[in-house]
Amino acid sequence: TMMRAQLHCLCLLTLYLTAGYGQERKFSGPLKPMTFSIFEGQEPSQVIFQFKANPPAVTFKLTGETDGIFQIQPDGLLYHNKALDRETRAVHKLQVSTLDAYGATVEGPVPITIEVKDINDNRPTFLQPNYEGSVRQNSRPGKPFMYVNATDLDDPATPNGQLIYEIIIQLPKINDVMYFQINNKTGAISLTLEGSRELDPIKNPSYRLVVSVKDMGGQNDHSFSDSTSVNIMVKENIWKAPEPVEIVENSTDPHPIKITQVQWNEPGAQYSLVDKEKLSTLPFSIDQEGGIYVTQPLDREEKDSYVFYAVAKDEIGKPLAFPLQIRVKVKDINDNPPTCPSAVTVFEVQENEDIGSNIGTFIGHDMDEENTANSVLVYKIVDQIPKLPKEGLFLVQTYSGVVQLAGQSLKKQDTPQYNLTIEVSDKDFKTLCHVEINVIDINDQIPIFEKSDYGNLTLAEDTAVGSTILTIQATDTDEPFTGSSKILYRIIQGDSEGRLGIDTDPHTNAGYVIIKKPLDFETVAVHNIVFQAENPEPLVSGVNYNTSSSAKFKLIVTDVNEAPQFSQRIYQEKIREDVAVGTKVGNVTAKDPENLDISYSLRDNTRGWLKIDPVTGEIFTTAPLDREAESLYRVQVMATEVGGSSQSSIASFHLTLLDVNDNPPRLAKEYTGLFLCHPLHQEGTLIFEVTDDDQWSLSSPRFSYSLVSESSRNDWEVSRVNGTHAKLSTKHTNFEEGLYSVPIRINDGGRPPLEGVVSLPVTFCTCVDGHCFQPAGHQAGMPTVGMAVGILLTTFLVIGIILAVVFIRIKKSEGKDTVESAQASEAQPLRN
């Protein structure tokens, strides 16, 4: 027995060392309120904590919700002897007391809380092995129509009790498309977008789903699962758009009038109408049983149809399905009389027109519905004024409204105008309309020139464009100011290049011959012109233009000595600035209209860079070019005819110089005030700017820097800051006071690269308030202190002499004694 007790204590001690600890992560301690967390399902005889007793306590006592699981040793070792089950009890409330040798309580009872932590030891289970549900076709996708539910005894606050639902089978599955979906957290089943569109109880009245549920949030390979079967019946959707409705316009029945009905699949829906046409007032309403009403009489001529939508919502205002389109057509009644197209309709008819000729089509209007009996119009002539030479000269087709000449041909000289009254009627109304028919002259006369030959005219080839050079005249005896008498002139011979034009005076039919393009002696010296006079209105059959409608005219162009003409106003060329002297850089060409030879010369050749071959117009360099001096070199080229009157003309020649790398880098400015305060307490830095006279590329220049001499490299270092700035820094602080000249080599990185050596002066000096302080020394031209004192004394001596002379002259008239006295008194200040 003694041996078994020792082994049992040793086992508990081993468990105590490996498993048990409390909220302070200690295995032992004094008796005080404590909370322990222990996973359920652990092996029995697990040590929880070792309590220590304070004298005179000699043993411990355990009470509370022990459930026969928790025990405490007399020495204070708390442990459990059975596996815990969170689903049986999640929290155990215990009390521990210490007792003395007589069994009296020394401390306690002290509360000890045991929290049982969950492990995933329970499988989720559906509440039903089978579920039954139904859904209407065309139901709104995503709106749940049924739920499946599962439970899990594990802690829902941990992943052990977090359930995830999934549809794993859909039967039938048409075209591999899922018609149903499930909310993986709530188990709510709804239609997908495809299901909302495709479900049809005629094609497939029922579907079977297999739904699974997993714990551990479905993310663990060791999670538990369950499945259930869901049978879904597809019901016909009664939420359907009704057939289009016809409403007779201008109804006199009491309103509102019920016109159609909509109904949601289940009771309790809230109905409303939506107008997407943005009407000021929608003349329709809906009640909460789905009845749709027209609220006022409608006018088809104001609006012949309406389209609006019926909406069904649930109790919280969420749409239950797609809105239904409601179409209403307003049915026409004959409530509008015919109308005339205008107050007076005007037609024209040529005299001598044949009987039966169409004069025009008279079209009345009716606002009632087209292609119905309400809008069929009938035409009839009821009056003709004047009735000369007889009545019934015109007729109108009964249904088409075509007006025709019926009696005989008309003569403008007899009656130039007729007025008809036409009755337009539908089945209930009649309207009288007025038609005016004007008899117009026919074009049976041709224009005749007043003379057939306008002689000769001599003009210089430089006569200004727009000049009127001749007036021609033809006459036409047809009715004035009509297309039959208006005359248009055109040149049918002698002006193939269109240098001349003719404008017609609309009042007199006179033709003004003008110059449209410059005349050119060298091209055509003599123009033998033939004019043709015509009417814009075609001639009647059997009448043709003849020689009376044409005239001739000779235009003689005389030569004018014109200046040479360049092929272009500005010539542009590009050349590298480093081309050799004598390189051809361009060519200009000019032509003399008289075919004289041309001599070329340059003007404004300010830098003397170019020369031109006087015969060929080729341009060459005569000196080195420099883009940095002038990047775009402009000169003027003069072309002068050789012989004749030596006329000349000028064109511009622009030469763009392309940059080459021919300038070494240099300092951007003169640096004379660079200084560092002496003595240096830390390494000093100076920034300087560098430039290059060559053209930079789109990117910033790539200057590189180095020190020239070895001694400089011992004291200084130079580095690049950015494209145009660099930094000169000291490498130590042991500099003497004075001026240092630092030679720096700068490479521009060009092609080919060029280098420049600059000398950067840096002064080390004593600083006062951050500025270099230098004691002022003697400067040339400035007097010393001794010289200044001498100058001052000399000035006082001269002033004294002047005052003495003045006093002597004043006292001379007072006598010799006074003079002597005055001289004596004058001498005293001098001695002083």
PyMOL commands that set and color helices and strands:
alter all, ss='L'
color gray80, all
select helices_A, chain A and resi 2-18+159-161+174-176+193-198+216-218+373-375+547-549+710-715+785-814+816-831
alter helices_A, ss='H'
color red, helices_A
select strands_A, chain A and resi 28-30+34-39+46-52+59-64+70-72+77-80+91-99+105-117+125-126+130-136+146-147+150-151+164-171+180-182+188-191+206-214+225-235+245-248+257-261+270-274+284-286+291-294+305-313+324-331+344-350+358-361+378-385+394-396+402-405+417-425+430-440+448-449+453-460+468-475+488-493+500-504+510-515+526-534+550-558+565-566+570-576+584-587+590-591+598-603+610-612+618-621+632-641+648-658+666-667+675-677+685-691+704-707+716-720+725-730+738-747+755-768+771-773
alter strands_A, ss='S'
color yellow, strands_A
deselect
rebuild
show_as cartoon
